[in-house]
């Protein structure tokens, strides 16, 4: 960082008073610029005991399989982000069932949240971000062709969970949607 996003002044890296680590501080307006981890949200969409995966049409890791996921946007709940990412990557509508896993990858400053979800109507298709979208049973998952270790971890947590089948059984009409923004 070279310039302040508040006033355009030059910044320098130093420890602000009362803090314990170096931050970029504007030399003109004294704004402290905090750098915080990015939150990645995604879903594990289920239809008839199969998991929806997307083959990436974009870099990084173009041509490899992934779960629908991406960076959370400002003013968006984590559930809304997972729903949006699934729509963007798989043209699929989901209903969030519950949080499947949360984990951190500190060396790249990212926090991951994957939600177990029901595909609402079983419809999905390719998008500008996915060259192929397909349902896989647990024993068909292309483990060696997964794009990211983070996706492998989330899928492994789901597949190895002894309670996974009880999470998404039943009618989706009986579930409540996540709270809406006011």
C-alpha positions in Angstrom: 0.0 0.0 0.0 1.4 3.4 -1.0 -1.5 5.8 -0.6 -4.4 6.4 1.8 -7.8 5.4 0.4 -9.4 8.2 2.6 -7.4 11.2 1.5 -4.7 10.0 -1.0 -1.8 10.9 1.2 1.3 8.8 1.6 1.2 5.9 4.1 3.9 4.4 6.2 4.0 1.1 8.1 4.3 1.5 11.9 2.7 0.3 15.1 -0.2 2.6 16.0 -0.5 3.7 19.6 -2.2 1.1 21.7 -1.8 -1.6 19.0 0.7 -4.5 18.8 1.5 -4.9 15.1 2.5 -2.7 12.2 -0.3 -1.2 10.2 -0.4 1.3 7.2 -1.0 4.7 8.6 -1.7 7.8 6.6 0.9 10.5 7.2 -1.7 13.3 6.5 -5.0 12.2 8.0 -3.7 9.6 10.4 -6.2 6.9 9.1 -5.1 3.5 10.2 -5.6 0.9 7.4 -6.3 -2.5 8.8 -5.8 -5.6 6.7 -8.1 -8.4 7.7 -8.7 -12.0 6.5 -11.0 -12.6 3.6 -14.1 -14.8 4.1 -14.8 -17.5 1.5 -18.3 -18.9 1.6 -19.7 -21.9 -0.3 -22.2 -24.7 -0.4 -22.2 -28.5 -0.5 -25.4 -28.8 -2.7 -27.2 -32.1 -2.3 -29.7 -33.7 -4.7 -30.9 -37.3 -4.1 -27.8 -38.1 -2.0 -25.4 -36.7 -4.7 -23.1 -33.7 -4.4 -23.1 -31.0 -7.0 -19.6 -30.1 -8.2 -18.4 -27.5 -10.8 -15.5 -27.8 -13.1 -13.8 -24.4 -13.2 -13.8 -22.4 -16.4 -11.6 -19.7 -14.9 -8.2 -19.5 -13.3 -6.9 -20.4 -10.8 -7.1 -24.1 -11.4 -9.1 -24.0 -14.6 -10.4 -27.5 -15.5 -10.4 -28.8 -12.0 -13.5 -29.6 -9.9 -14.7 -27.5 -7.0 -17.7 -26.8 -4.8 -19.5 -23.5 -5.6 -17.8 -21.0 -3.4 -16.2 -17.5 -3.4 -15.4 -14.4 -1.5 -18.1 -12.9 0.6 -19.3 -9.5 -0.6 -19.8 -6.4 1.6 -23.3 -6.1 3.1 -24.0 -9.8 2.5 -24.7 -12.5 5.1 -22.6 -15.7 4.9 -25.7 -17.6 3.9 -26.6 -15.1 1.1 -23.0 -15.3 -0.1 -23.2 -19.1 -0.4 -26.5 -18.9 -2.2 -25.2 -16.3 -4.6 -22.0 -18.2 -5.4 -24.1 -21.4 -6.1 -26.3 -19.4 -8.5 -23.2 -17.8 -10.2 -21.2 -21.0 -10.6 -23.9 -23.6 -11.2 -27.1 -21.7 -12.1 -28.7 -23.6 -9.2 -31.1 -22.6 -6.5 -30.3 -23.9 -3.0 -31.8 -23.9 0.4 -29.3 -23.8 3.3 -29.7 -26.7 5.7 -26.9 -25.7 8.1 -23.3 -24.9 8.6 -21.1 -27.9 7.6 -17.7 -26.6 8.5 -15.6 -23.6 9.3 -11.8 -23.5 9.0 -9.0 -21.0 8.7 -6.0 -20.9 6.3 -3.8 -18.4 8.1 -0.9 -18.4 5.6 -3.2 -16.9 2.9 -5.4 -15.0 5.4 -8.6 -16.7 4.5 -11.6 -18.1 6.5 -13.8 -20.7 4.9 -17.4 -21.4 5.7 -19.2 -24.2 3.8 -23.0 -24.8 4.2 -24.8 -28.0 3.6 -27.6 -27.2 1.2 -30.5 -28.9 -0.7 -30.8 -28.2 -4.4 -34.3 -26.7 -4.5 -35.5 -28.3 -7.8 -32.5 -30.3 -9.1 -31.8 -27.9 -11.9 -28.3 -26.7 -12.6 -26.1 -25.8 -15.6 -22.8 -24.4 -16.8 -22.0 -20.8 -16.3 -19.2 -18.3 -17.3 -17.3 -19.7 -14.2 -18.0 -23.4 -14.7 -17.4 -25.4 -17.9 -19.2 -28.5 -16.5 -21.5 -29.0 -13.6 -22.4 -32.5 -12.4 -23.8 -34.5 -9.5 -21.5 -37.1 -7.9 -22.2 -39.8 -5.4 -19.7 -39.9 -2.5 -17.7 -42.8 -4.2 -17.6 -40.9 -7.5 -15.9 -37.7 -6.3 -12.9 -37.1 -8.4 -10.5 -36.6 -5.4 -7.4 -36.3 -7.6 -9.0 -33.6 -9.8 -10.2 -31.2 -7.1 -9.1 -27.6 -7.5 -8.2 -26.8 -3.9 -7.2 -28.5 -0.7 -9.9 -26.4 1.0 -12.6 -28.1 -1.2 -11.1 -31.5 -0.5 -11.2 -30.7 3.2 -14.9 -29.6 3.2 -15.9 -32.6 1.0 -14.0 -35.0 3.3 -15.7 -33.6 6.3 -19.1 -34.1 4.7 -18.4 -37.6 3.3 -16.9 -38.9 6.5 -19.6 -37.4 8.8 -21.7 -40.1 10.3 -24.7 -37.7 10.6 -24.6 -36.3 7.0 -27.7 -38.3 5.8 -29.9 -37.0 8.6 -29.1 -33.4 7.8 -30.8 -33.1 4.4 -33.6 -35.7 4.6 -37.2 -34.5 4.5 -39.1 -31.9 2.6 -37.3 -28.6 2.0 -40.7 -27.0 2.5 -40.4 -27.7 6.2 -37.2 -25.7 6.6 -37.0 -22.0 7.3 -35.0 -19.8 4.9 -32.1 -17.8 6.3 -33.1 -14.3 7.7 -33.4 -11.6 5.0 -31.6 -8.3 5.1 -33.7 -5.4 6.5 
